Amino acid sequence: MEKFHGKGVYGAVAIGRLYIFKKKEVQVKRRKIEDADAELERLEAAKGKATEQLRSIYDKALREVGEANAQIFEIHMMMIDDEDYNEAIVEMIQGQGVNAEYAVAITADNFAEMFSSMDDSYMQARAADVRDISNRIIACMNNSKSLYSHSDEKIILCAGDLAPSETVSLDKDKVLAFATAYGSSNSHTAILARNMNIPAIIGLGRDFISRIHDGDLAIADGFSGTFIVNPDEETLSVYRQKQHEEEEKKKLLQELKGKENITLDGRKINIFANIGSVDNIGAVLLNDAGGIGLFRSEFLYLESSDYPTEDAQFKVYRRVLESMAPKKVIIRTLDIGADKQASYFHLEKEENPALGLRAIRLCLSRPDVFKTQLRALYRASVYGKLGIMFPMITSVAELEEILSLCSQVKDELAADNIEFSDNVELGIMIETPAAAVISDRLAPMVDFFSVGTNDLTQYTLACDRQNPNLERFCDIHHEAILRLIEFSAKNAHENGAWIGICGELAADTSLTEVFLRMGIDELSVSPAFVLRVRDAVRRINLS
């Protein structure tokens, strides 16, 4: 029996035979070619096929994990059409008379090296992306398959690491869990695993793969991050019992449907759901969420090749409001920028995109785009219970400008005899330390706060949450984060506003009681976590 220790990114226990996912080595040989035009045709055909594959993966991710988590595949599709990348490949084929596979491989190496040498961690992460899309294009030229194949037996998939596309492509009916030698709990792959409800352990160590073998019996404990190979009978019995207990808990959670989110001493709290697309509404209703606490509107922009029109947005907002009525729906305004790019915005390259022109800063810089969205939102407001939430707030001046634009939009709609609701709640995200520190100034201006713990952690601790090297420094339970949340809750209530949490920390049931004692009124989580959080709330006594 051998134990490995990593980090669990989705809490569950899996027992089964392991299968080692070996990425097919891309064997590319340099060949001289006679017909450059024919080679360019091969390249274009392969790029088209690769784009089709990515579109299929994107659609699958959209259905299963939502728009925010599917965005990486949009980025990959955009990279395939990148002008500099394609020019470099074409110049090699035409100038050196080499085969397309070789030109793609060398260009991938050059671009990956360039990205890796940059100081910005976001750009460093693009090195893996350019290799991923290049390997896909080469595989398409050689008609080889990039996915694993095995028997119909359910397996625990083990790998050095998994690209996001590989994770989404997993057949959930055949994969019990996955375990990787490397990776960060904030990587795209880890986030996708959590949203796909696949037990997962990352960071098991560089020698992990070399010490295991196909067919070994294994236990993946996603709660503790423990991975056990060839367990003895006593250990196997313990984990089978644990697995049975978890299955029983799941059944019991189903019995909580229709029950109130109320503590033992009578305190009621709202438990809402976070979604990134109208396609996720079914999951919200299935898991009995009390409403939608975060609807990420940027998917409308990321899915479009041009600015979505007012009418196009109105139809989507109306659909989600009608589907959820009379439950509340909080729609976050456009959060484009940083790692969420839409080419038609023509945003300049930034050295520190996470600190750059993104979210509300972009909206206030382009009021015509912002007002189009606000008009669509207010028009849809008559079809349900709407809240509008503004991201990345850092100052009173920003909020004053936002409220002024909201008033202008309502005046214009009234002048055009277009109906809208007078009962739209307006709120802001507390995701910068600045917003938390001046929350006493901001609270009187809005109806609610919603704490975005992912970015609040990143900005407070000066830790890029996508950087695996900062894992041990990026403490999501850091007392500074909790103090900022508590301070914001105090200021919200003293000024007549309510406060929720919509970041991943909202689903952390080890903190549920802490949040309730702070006075948090609402927790908004991925649909799959609604009943689990309800169960935690109903076990708490605050008296």
SULPENOR-V744343 format. One record per run of one state. SS is the DSSP state (H for helix, E for strand, C for the rest). FROM is the first residue (numbers start at 1). TO is the last residue. If there is no record, write none. Layout:
ss = {SS	SS}
from = {FROM	FROM}
to = {TO	TO}
This chain:
ss = {C	E	C	E	C	E	C	E	C	H	C	H	C	H	C	E	C	H	C	H	C	E	C	H	C	E	C	H	C	E	C	H	C	E	C	E	C	H	C	E	C	E	C	E	C	H	C	E	C	H	C	H	C	E	C	E	C	E	C	H	C	H	C	H	C	H	C	E	C	H	C	E	C	H	C	H	C	E	C	H	C	H	C	H	C	E	C	H	C	H	C	E	H	C}
from = {1	2	6	7	11	13	21	32	33	36	66	67	81	83	97	98	99	100	117	121	142	155	160	164	170	175	181	188	197	199	203	209	212	217	222	226	230	233	255	262	263	268	269	270	276	278	287	291	297	299	303	310	325	328	333	337	338	340	341	343	346	353	356	360	366	367	384	385	391	396	416	425	431	433	438	439	444	448	452	453	462	468	471	479	495	498	502	504	508	512	519	522	527	539}
to = {1	5	6	10	12	20	31	32	35	65	66	80	82	96	97	98	99	116	120	141	154	159	163	169	174	180	187	196	198	202	208	211	216	221	225	229	232	254	261	262	267	268	269	275	277	286	290	296	298	302	309	324	327	332	336	337	339	340	342	345	352	355	359	365	366	383	384	390	395	415	424	430	432	437	438	443	447	451	452	461	467	470	478	494	497	501	503	507	511	518	521	526	538	543}
